[in-house]
Amino acid sequence: MVDAVYPTPSPFEGPEKLLEVWFAPSSVAVNDVPDNHGKSGLRKIHRKYWEQVLDIVKCKILSVIEGQELDAYLLSESSLFISPHRLILKTCGTTLNLLGLPLILHIAATYANLPHVYRCFYSRKAFMFPDRQHGPHRDWKEEVQFLDNIFPNGAAYTVGKVNGDHWLLYLTNPTDISSSTDSLHQPTPSLPEQVEGYPDYTIEILMSSLSPAACEPFFTPTANDTKLDPFTCANAVSNNIGISTIFPSHLTTLDAYAFTPCGYSANALIRWNDISLDSSLPTLIACKQSGEGYYTIHVTPEADWSYASFECNVPLFFAPSSKTNSPALFIPDIQSLVQRVVAIFKPGRITLTLFISSRNKEILGSCNDEVPNQSRVEAAQHAFRLALTSESSPAALGGKAYKRTDKINYEFSDYDLAFASFEAVS
């Protein structure tokens, strides 16, 4: 993604650095009075303070959509999501994601009265061009050391083939609390667990070696050397290739930007409720209520380093149903979601991750008929495989067929991870 004068740019690092900082276990656990706009906690903090963080990180805000429960900032290098209790910063290229963390902690303590970190996550896919990174991002060990200097009991993991597609994860436990001001090791008072009654999770679809035909729409056209409006161009692309209909349009607020000469970013806020979910089927989030989630897409279409990412935290079905076969009306199941996203980009390689809190670790016996008493991560793995390797998959994927090259499940103290890698079959 480059918004600059061309010719051909230098190699661009598509795989993002993903930092997630929790200051409480849920939004309702934030002891704060909403302002006149109904915002509390981190959402009350003025935009100018987040801009100070992004100056350190080396990116800027392009636009913002304000939802009922969170705000989504579209950045020059990916995205920033702000909830009352949580901040998610996702940045690509040679941004200095982690260097913004100390100021984030200071801002949360000073302007939102949130002086303690409940827990922290940092993850990324292996870089394509690691030698181009700066600061602690030059090496995974340096990133881990940077985080260890703030969080004394964090844990770091490498998931997948070290000499192939792999995923790096750093996480702290709720007991690994750090003060965000004077003392980095002072414990916080205990906070209620899972107050809102459902697990936290994130699904990521990380794709490389995209089809040339799939990349073509992400090169911004010019008219008489005049730059077209990037939001108008992006909306046209979103509608033409199916991004706008990944989730039902009546539930979606989409904010997209087309870079010059190429590249694309989008944030979407999704309002979901019982009507848009099929109550007869188990979802990743077992609940009977409404809520707001997000998805975000970022595309680097240049041939030698093409890459696209999709990230989402909206409740999803484990298995297809009559409702999920009505994409204009209902939230998709995991299998359908993966197929919709992959069909847009037709990648040569795919990494899928599902990261889900597991405090209750319930068994979902009705996830699918083939494997009874299946855990949520195994149900997700089953959906990944059906989406990409079943006999009917090529029809849903624009003729592409895939084989699974890696499957790994992890059980952490209170989170589970499903990791899988796939390659296109020639």
C-alpha positions in Angstrom: 0.0 0.0 0.0 1.6 3.2 -1.2 0.0 6.6 -1.5 2.8 8.3 -3.3 4.2 9.2 -6.7 5.0 6.1 -8.7 7.0 4.3 -10.5 7.2 0.9 -8.9 7.7 1.1 -5.1 10.1 -0.8 -3.0 9.0 -4.1 -1.6 6.1 -3.5 0.9 5.6 -5.7 4.0 2.0 -6.8 3.9 1.9 -9.0 7.0 0.8 -6.9 10.0 1.9 -6.5 13.6 -1.2 -6.9 15.8 -1.1 -5.4 19.3 -4.1 -5.8 21.6 -4.2 -4.2 25.1 -6.9 -4.9 27.6 -7.4 -2.6 30.6 -10.4 -4.6 31.9 -12.0 -7.9 31.1 -15.0 -6.3 29.4 -16.5 -2.9 28.7 -19.0 -3.2 31.5 -16.1 -3.7 33.9 -14.8 -0.2 33.2 -15.9 1.9 36.1 -16.7 5.1 34.2 -19.6 7.4 33.6 -20.4 7.8 29.9 -20.0 11.2 28.3 -22.7 13.1 26.4 -22.1 10.8 23.4 -22.5 7.7 25.4 -18.8 6.9 25.3 -16.8 5.6 28.3 -13.3 4.4 29.1 -10.8 4.5 26.2 -13.5 5.8 23.8 -13.7 9.1 25.7 -10.1 9.9 24.9 -9.7 12.7 22.3 -8.4 11.7 18.9 -5.4 14.0 19.2 -3.9 11.7 21.8 -4.2 8.6 19.6 -2.5 10.7 16.8 0.4 11.2 19.1 0.8 7.4 19.4 0.5 7.0 15.7 3.2 9.6 15.1 5.5 7.3 17.0 4.3 4.2 15.1 4.8 6.1 11.8 1.2 6.1 10.4 -1.7 8.4 10.3 -5.5 8.4 10.5 -7.4 8.4 7.2 -10.9 8.2 8.5 -13.0 6.9 11.4 -16.4 5.3 11.9 -18.0 5.5 15.4 -20.2 2.6 16.4 -22.4 2.0 19.4 -19.7 -0.1 21.2 -16.4 0.7 19.4 -14.7 3.1 17.1 -12.8 2.0 14.0 -9.9 4.2 12.7 -8.7 3.5 9.2 -4.9 4.1 9.1 -2.4 4.8 6.4 -1.0 1.4 7.4 -3.9 -0.7 8.5 -6.3 -0.1 11.5 -7.0 1.0 15.1 -10.0 -0.2 17.1 -11.0 1.5 20.4 -13.5 -0.1 22.8 -14.1 1.2 26.4 -11.8 -1.5 27.8 -9.6 -2.5 24.9 -7.3 -1.1 22.2 -6.4 -3.0 19.0 -3.6 -1.6 16.9 -2.8 -3.4 13.6 -0.1 -1.9 11.4 1.8 -3.1 8.3 4.9 -2.1 6.4 7.8 -0.9 8.5 5.7 0.7 11.2 7.0 0.7 14.8 3.9 -0.8 16.4 5.4 -1.7 19.8 7.1 1.6 20.3 3.6 3.1 20.7 2.8 0.9 23.7 4.4 3.0 26.5 2.4 6.1 25.4 -0.8 4.0 25.0 -0.4 3.0 28.7 0.3 6.5 29.8 -2.7 7.9 27.8 -5.1 5.3 29.2 -4.0 6.0 32.8 -4.0 9.8 32.4 -7.1 10.4 30.3 -9.3 7.3 31.0 -8.4 6.5 34.6 -7.3 3.1 33.5 -3.8 2.7 35.1 -3.6 -1.1 34.9 -3.2 -3.5 32.1 -5.5 -6.5 32.4 -3.8 -8.4 29.7 -1.9 -7.9 26.5 -1.5 -9.8 23.2 0.9 -9.3 20.3 1.0 -11.4 17.2 2.2 -11.4 13.6 2.8 -13.7 10.7 6.4 -14.2 9.6 7.7 -11.2 7.7 8.4 -11.4 4.0 11.2 -8.8 4.3 12.5 -8.9 7.9 15.7 -7.1 7.0 13.6 -4.0 6.2 12.1 -3.7 9.7 13.2 -1.2 12.3 13.5 -1.0 16.1 12.4 -4.1 18.0 10.6 -5.4 14.9 14.0 -6.4 13.3 13.8 -9.8 15.1 11.2 -11.7 17.1 13.6 -12.0 20.0 13.9 -8.3 20.2 10.1 -7.9 20.1 9.8 -10.4 23.0 12.4 -8.6 25.0 10.7 -5.3 24.5 7.4 -6.7 25.8 9.2 -8.6 28.6 10.5 -5.3 29.8 7.0 -4.1 30.4 5.2 -7.4 31.3 7.4 -9.5 33.6 5.5 -12.8 33.1 4.6 -12.8 29.4 5.0 -15.9 27.2 6.1 -16.1 23.6 5.3 -18.8 21.0 6.2 -19.7 17.5 3.3 -21.6 15.8 4.0 -23.5 12.5 7.0 -24.3 10.5 10.0 -22.1 11.3 11.3 -22.5 7.8 7.8 -21.9 6.3 4.6 -20.1 7.0 4.4 -19.5 10.8 2.7 -17.3 13.3 4.2 -15.6 16.3 2.3 -14.9 19.5 3.1 -13.1 22.8 0.5 -13.1 25.5 0.2 -12.3 29.2 -2.2 -13.9 31.7 -4.7 -11.8 33.6 -2.5 -12.1 36.7 0.4 -10.6 34.8 -0.7 -7.1 35.6 1.5 -4.0 35.0 0.9 -0.5 36.1 0.9 1.9 33.3 2.5 4.8 35.2 5.2 4.8 37.9 5.6 1.1 38.8 5.4 -1.4 36.0 5.0 -4.4 38.3 2.4 -3.2 40.8 -0.7 -5.6 40.8 -4.1 -4.3 40.0 -7.3 -5.1 42.0 -9.1 -8.2 40.8 -11.7 -7.6 38.1 -14.7 -9.7 37.2 -14.2 -12.4 34.6 -16.1 -12.5 31.3 -18.7 -10.1 32.6 -20.6 -10.0 29.4 -21.1 -13.8 29.4 -19.3 -14.8 26.2 -15.8 -15.6 25.1 -13.4 -13.3 23.3 -12.1 -14.5 19.9 -10.5 -13.4 16.7 -10.4 -15.2 13.4 -7.7 -14.3 10.8 -7.3 -15.3 7.2 -3.8 -14.4 6.0 -3.2 -14.8 2.3 -0.2 -14.5 0.0 0.7 -15.1 -3.7 -2.7 -13.6 -4.8 -4.1 -14.3 -8.2 -3.0 -11.6 -10.7 -6.7 -11.3 -11.8 -7.7 -10.8 -8.1 -5.0 -8.1 -7.7 -6.0 -6.1 -10.7 -8.9 -4.2 -9.0 -6.6 -2.9 -6.3 -4.5 -0.8 -8.7 -6.1 2.6 -8.6 -7.0 4.1 -12.0 -6.2 7.7 -12.9 -8.0 10.1 -15.1 -5.7 12.6 -16.9 -3.1 12.1 -14.2 -5.7 13.4 -11.7 -6.0 11.4 -8.5 -9.5 10.1 -8.0 -11.2 10.2 -4.6 -9.8 7.2 -2.6 -13.0 6.5 -0.7 -15.1 6.6 -3.9 -12.7 4.2 -5.7 -12.6 1.9 -2.7 -16.4 1.7 -2.4 -16.6 0.8 -6.1 -14.0 -1.9 -5.7 -15.8 -3.2 -2.5 -19.1 -3.5 -4.4 -17.6 -4.9 -7.6 -15.6 -7.8 -6.1 -17.9 -8.8 -3.2 -16.3 -7.3 -0.2 -19.5 -5.4 0.6 -21.4 -8.6 0.8 -19.1 -10.7 3.0 -21.6 -9.8 5.7 -25.2 -8.7 5.2 -25.1 -5.1 4.1 -27.9 -4.0 6.4 -25.7 -5.0 9.4 -22.5 -3.5 8.0 -21.0 0.0 8.1 -18.0 -0.1 5.7 -15.2 2.4 5.6 -12.7 1.7 2.7 -9.8 3.5 1.1 -8.0 2.9 -2.2 -4.3 3.8 -2.2 -2.4 5.3 -5.2 -1.0 3.7 -7.2 -2.2 0.5 -5.5 -3.4 -1.0 -2.3 -6.7 -1.2 -0.3 -7.8 -1.0 3.3 -11.2 -1.4 4.9 -12.7 -1.4 8.3 -16.3 -2.6 8.9 -18.5 -2.5 12.0 -21.1 -5.2 12.2 -24.2 -5.0 14.3 -25.5 -8.5 15.1 -28.4 -9.8 17.1 -30.6 -12.9 17.6 -32.5 -12.2 14.4 -29.3 -12.4 12.3 -28.1 -15.6 14.1 -29.6 -19.0 13.9 -30.4 -20.0 17.5 -30.6 -23.7 16.5 -26.9 -23.9 15.9 -23.9 -23.4 18.2 -21.8 -20.3 17.4 -18.2 -19.4 18.5 -19.9 -17.1 21.0 -22.7 -18.7 22.9 -25.1 -15.9 23.8 -28.6 -14.5 23.4 -28.1 -10.8 22.9 -27.0 -8.2 20.4 -23.6 -6.8 20.0 -21.1 -5.0 17.7 -18.0 -6.5 16.1 -15.6 -5.6 13.4 -13.8 -7.0 10.4 -10.8 -5.4 8.7 -9.2 -6.1 5.3 -5.8 -4.9 3.9 -4.5 -5.7 0.5 -1.0 -5.3 -1.0 -1.4 -6.3 -4.7 2.1 -6.0 -6.2 3.0 -9.3 -7.9 6.2 -10.1 -6.1 4.9 -9.6 -2.6 1.1 -9.8 -3.0 -0.7 -10.2 0.3 -4.2 -9.8 1.8 -5.4 -10.1 5.3 -8.9 -10.5 6.8 -9.6 -10.3 10.6 -12.9 -10.6 12.3 -14.5 -10.9 15.8 -18.2 -11.3 14.8 -20.0 -14.4 16.1 -20.0 -17.2 13.6 -21.7 -20.5 13.1 -19.7 -23.7 13.2 -21.7 -25.3 10.5 -23.8 -24.2 7.5 -27.6 -23.8 8.0 -30.5 -22.7 5.9 -30.0 -19.2 7.3 -26.3 -19.0 6.5 -27.2 -19.9 2.9 -29.0 -16.5 2.7 -26.0 -14.2 2.7 -28.0 -11.1 2.2 -29.8 -11.6 5.5 -27.8 -13.6 8.0 -24.3 -13.9 9.6 -22.3 -16.5 7.7 -20.8 -19.7 9.2 -17.1 -20.2 9.4 -16.9 -22.3 6.3 -18.9 -19.8 4.2 -16.9 -16.9 5.5 -13.6 -18.5 4.6 -14.9 -19.3 1.1 -16.2 -15.8 0.5 -12.9 -14.2 1.5 -10.6 -16.7 -0.3 -12.8 -16.5 -3.5 -12.1 -12.8 -3.7 -8.3 -13.0 -3.5 -7.6 -16.6 -4.8 -4.3 -16.8 -3.0 -1.6 -19.4 -3.5 -1.0 -19.8 0.3 -3.3 -19.3 3.2 -2.8 -19.2 7.0 -5.9 -19.4 9.2 -6.0 -18.7 12.9 -8.8 -18.8 15.4 -7.9 -17.5 18.9 -10.7 -17.9 21.4 -10.9 -17.6 25.2 -11.7 -21.0 26.8 -12.5 -20.3 30.4 -15.6 -22.5 30.2 -14.2 -25.0 27.7 -17.6 -26.3 26.9 -17.9 -29.2 24.4 -20.2 -28.6 21.5 -21.6 -32.1 20.7 -23.8 -30.7 17.9 -21.0 -28.9 16.0 -21.1 -31.5 13.2 -22.4 -35.0 12.8 -19.1 -36.5 11.7 -17.2 -35.8 14.8 -19.3 -35.8 18.0 -18.2 -34.1 21.2 -15.9 -31.8 19.3 -14.1 -28.8 20.9 -14.5 -25.4 19.4 -11.0 -25.3 17.9 -11.5 -28.8 16.4 -14.8 -27.6 15.0 -13.0 -24.6 13.5 -10.4 -26.9 12.0 -13.1 -29.0 10.5 -14.7 -25.9 9.0 -11.4 -24.7 7.6 -10.8 -28.1 5.9 -14.3 -28.3 4.5 -14.1 -24.7 3.2 -10.8 -25.3 1.3 -10.4 -29.0 0.6 -13.8 -30.6 0.1 -14.9 -31.8 -3.3 -17.3 -28.9 -3.6 -14.7 -26.3 -2.6 -13.4 -25.3 -6.1 -16.9 -24.3 -7.1 -17.1 -21.9 -4.2 -13.5 -20.7 -4.6 -13.6 -19.7 -8.3 -12.0 -22.9 -9.4 -9.2 -23.0 -6.9 -8.4 -26.2 -5.0 -6.2 -26.4 -1.8 -4.4 -28.9 0.3 -3.7 -28.5 4.0 0.0 -28.4 4.8 -0.2 -27.7 8.6 -2.7 -28.1 11.4 -1.8 -27.2 15.0 -4.0 -26.7 18.1 -2.7 -24.9 21.2 -4.2 -24.8 24.7 -3.0 -21.9 26.7 -4.1 -21.1 30.3 -7.4 -19.6 29.3 -7.3 -19.3 25.5 -7.3 -21.9 22.7 -5.7 -21.5 19.3 -6.5 -23.3 16.0 -3.8 -22.7 13.4 -3.8 -24.2 9.8 -1.9 -23.6 6.6 -3.1 -24.4 3.1 -1.5 -24.2 -0.4 -3.2 -24.1 -3.8 -3.1 -27.3 -5.8 -1.9 -26.7 -9.3 
